[in-house]
Amino acid sequence: MKNLEKMVIVPLAAVVIATASGCTTTQKGAGLGALAGAALGGVIGHQSGHGGEGAAIGAGVGAVSGALLGEQMDKKYCPKCGTEYTSGVTYCSKDGTELQYKK
């Protein structure tokens, strides 16, 4: 493994391990997406002799797409009016009711 690949994949693995506990679904999705993207990008990049660059690009794309997917899974709703919100919102902006996670 080249030095650049080690500098990309090892920190990403540490991020995924750190995000596995106590993080939101969005954060977990970003961490896992980054690791999967780095692995796939590293393999594809290795074929052209640029494994480190492929891993870095794959990690970035994987993190963004993983975060977007995780955010969609991490939705809250207002039990009174049914409006959906992201996980960062606590109260409904329409009626002030405390939001609940979708089950």
C-alpha positions as CSV (number, residue, x, y, z in Angstrom):
1,M,0.0,0.0,0.0
2,K,1.4,3.4,-0.9
3,N,1.9,6.1,1.7
4,L,-1.0,8.3,0.2
5,E,-3.4,5.3,0.4
6,K,-2.4,4.7,4.0
7,M,-2.9,8.4,4.8
8,V,-6.5,8.2,3.4
9,I,-7.8,4.8,4.4
10,V,-6.5,4.5,7.9
11,P,-8.0,7.9,9.1
12,L,-11.3,7.0,7.4
13,A,-11.4,3.7,9.2
14,A,-10.9,5.5,12.5
15,V,-13.7,7.9,11.6
16,V,-16.1,5.0,10.9
17,I,-15.2,3.4,14.2
18,A,-15.7,6.6,16.1
19,T,-19.0,7.3,14.4
20,A,-20.4,3.9,15.1
21,S,-21.3,4.9,18.7
22,G,-23.3,7.9,19.8
23,C,-23.8,9.6,16.5
24,T,-26.9,10.4,14.4
25,T,-27.9,8.3,11.5
26,T,-26.7,11.1,9.2
27,Q,-23.2,11.0,10.7
28,K,-23.0,7.2,10.6
29,G,-24.1,7.3,7.0
30,A,-21.4,9.8,6.1
31,G,-18.7,7.7,7.9
32,L,-19.7,4.4,6.3
33,G,-20.1,6.0,2.9
34,A,-16.7,7.6,3.2
35,L,-15.1,4.3,4.0
36,A,-16.9,2.4,1.2
37,G,-16.2,5.2,-1.3
38,A,-12.5,5.2,-0.3
39,A,-12.2,1.5,-0.7
40,L,-13.9,1.5,-4.1
41,G,-12.1,4.6,-5.3
42,G,-8.8,3.1,-4.2
43,V,-9.4,-0.1,-6.2
44,I,-10.5,1.8,-9.3
45,G,-7.7,4.3,-9.0
46,H,-5.2,1.6,-8.5
47,Q,-6.0,0.3,-12.0
48,S,-4.8,3.6,-13.4
49,G,-1.8,3.9,-11.0
50,H,-3.5,6.6,-8.9
51,G,-4.9,4.6,-5.9
52,G,-4.5,7.4,-3.4
53,E,-6.2,10.0,-5.5
54,G,-9.0,7.5,-6.3
55,A,-9.5,6.7,-2.6
56,A,-9.6,10.4,-1.7
57,I,-12.2,11.2,-4.4
58,G,-14.2,8.1,-3.5
59,A,-14.2,9.1,0.2
60,G,-15.5,12.5,-0.6
61,V,-18.3,11.2,-2.8
62,G,-19.1,8.4,-0.4
63,A,-19.3,10.8,2.6
64,V,-21.7,13.2,0.8
65,S,-24.0,10.4,-0.5
66,G,-23.9,8.5,2.8
67,A,-24.9,11.7,4.7
68,L,-27.7,12.4,2.3
69,L,-29.1,8.8,2.7
70,G,-28.6,8.9,6.5
71,E,-30.5,12.2,6.7
72,Q,-33.4,10.7,4.8
73,M,-33.5,7.9,7.4
74,D,-33.3,10.3,10.3
75,K,-36.6,12.1,10.0
76,K,-38.8,13.5,12.7
77,Y,-42.5,14.4,12.4
78,C,-45.1,16.4,14.3
79,P,-47.7,14.1,15.8
80,K,-50.3,16.9,15.7
81,C,-50.1,18.1,12.1
82,G,-47.9,15.4,10.5
83,T,-45.2,17.8,9.1
84,E,-41.8,16.1,8.6
85,Y,-38.5,17.7,9.8
86,T,-34.9,16.7,9.9
87,S,-33.4,15.3,13.1
88,G,-31.9,18.7,14.1
89,V,-35.3,20.3,14.7
90,T,-37.0,19.8,18.1
91,Y,-40.3,21.6,17.9
92,C,-42.9,22.0,15.1
93,S,-42.7,25.4,13.5
94,K,-46.4,25.4,12.8
95,D,-47.9,24.5,16.2
96,G,-45.0,24.2,18.7
97,T,-45.5,20.5,19.4
98,E,-42.4,18.4,20.3
99,L,-41.4,16.3,17.4
100,Q,-41.0,12.5,17.4
101,Y,-38.9,10.2,15.4
102,K,-40.6,8.1,12.7
103,K,-40.8,4.4,13.5
